[in-house]
Amino acid sequence: MTDLHPITRLFGEAGWTMPPTPQVAHLVAYGQTLASVQSLPGVRVQAEASADGI
């Protein structure tokens, strides 16, 4: 799951370049949308989006 287009668009509108998503465990969300969730060996990131939130 990686839908960073809305975030990269906002960076562009602000005149910035979005940095690359690092190869680290992370969770990126905007509103109630999960844009990116990444686990790595030894670190498990788990999230679920629903109508009630993340």
C-alpha positions as CSV (number, residue, x, y, z in Angstrom):
1,M,0.0,0.0,0.0
2,T,1.5,3.3,-1.1
3,D,-0.7,6.1,-2.2
4,L,1.4,9.1,-1.6
5,H,0.1,11.1,-4.6
6,P,-2.1,13.5,-2.5
7,I,0.8,14.2,-0.2
8,T,3.4,14.7,-3.0
9,R,0.9,17.0,-4.7
10,L,0.6,19.1,-1.6
11,F,4.4,19.3,-1.3
12,G,4.5,20.5,-4.9
13,E,1.9,23.1,-4.4
14,A,3.9,24.4,-1.5
15,G,7.0,24.6,-3.7
16,W,8.8,21.8,-2.0
17,T,10.0,18.4,-3.1
18,M,8.8,15.5,-1.0
19,P,11.8,13.5,0.3
20,P,11.9,9.8,-0.6
21,T,10.2,7.5,1.8
22,P,13.1,6.0,3.8
23,Q,13.6,2.3,4.2
24,V,12.4,2.4,7.8
25,A,9.4,1.1,9.5
26,H,6.7,3.8,9.2
27,L,3.1,4.7,8.9
28,V,1.9,7.6,6.8
29,A,-1.7,8.7,7.0
30,Y,-3.8,11.7,6.0
31,G,-7.3,12.1,7.2
32,Q,-8.6,8.6,7.6
33,T,-6.6,7.3,4.7
34,L,-3.5,5.1,5.1
35,A,-1.0,6.2,2.5
36,S,1.9,3.9,3.4
37,V,2.5,1.2,6.0
38,Q,5.9,-0.5,6.1
39,S,7.2,-3.1,8.5
40,L,10.8,-4.3,8.6
41,P,12.3,-7.4,10.1
42,G,12.0,-7.0,13.9
43,V,9.5,-4.1,13.7
44,R,5.9,-4.8,12.8
45,V,3.7,-1.9,11.9
46,Q,0.0,-2.8,11.8
47,A,-2.9,-0.4,11.1
48,E,-6.3,-0.5,9.6
49,A,-8.5,2.3,8.2
50,S,-12.2,2.3,8.8
51,A,-15.1,4.8,8.9
52,D,-14.3,5.4,12.5
53,G,-10.6,6.3,12.0
54,I,-7.3,4.5,11.9
